[in-house]
Amino acid sequence: MAELETVRTSHSEKAETVAAVHEKFKTAKMAIATEYRGLSVGKMTQLRREIREVSGEYQVIKNTLVRRALEGTVYGDLDRLLEGPNGWVFAYDDPVLLSKTLVKFVDANEKLMIKGAMFEGELMDPSKVKVLSQMPSKPELQAMLLALIQAPATQLVRFLQEPASRVVRLLDAAAKGKSE
């Protein structure tokens, strides 16, 4: 009897885990599969912290549970990557900023490898994730846009001030000419 309760508990725990992972896939803007073999606990903790700082999450999940959680999501094609131990990165805010952080970490730690990702319905290989990481992030784009918006105003102010500046320089030159 106790054994039957343990099996039920195990099944219900798995169902809860699948539902939680399914929700992660539904809410994430991007999901990245990684292979983490040989990564120390300290490095894994550092990776999780860095990913969390850019509104992401890193989690190791059993492939069988991920396979079930992928059903009914736009991330279904990721089931091709379900071989060996996988760590999953979920981007909840800015996928570009998250991919920059992850690629930087991968470059510094050869034990972590990007297997692939799914972003806006496209299955991406590791090279495409690296290309995405080289794009400007949301804050960088906002700064560029602000600079573009401010540029005409700055040029207009300079243009309006130029005639007055010319008059001041002309008067200054005339005053110097009379004093000599």
PyMOL commands that set and color helices and strands:
alter all, ss='L'
color gray80, all
select helices_A, chain A and resi 2-27+41-53+63-70+76-81+95-108+126-133+138-179
alter helices_A, ss='H'
color red, helices_A
select strands_A, chain A and resi 30-35+56-60+87-91+113-119+122-124
alter strands_A, ss='S'
color yellow, strands_A
deselect
rebuild
show_as cartoon
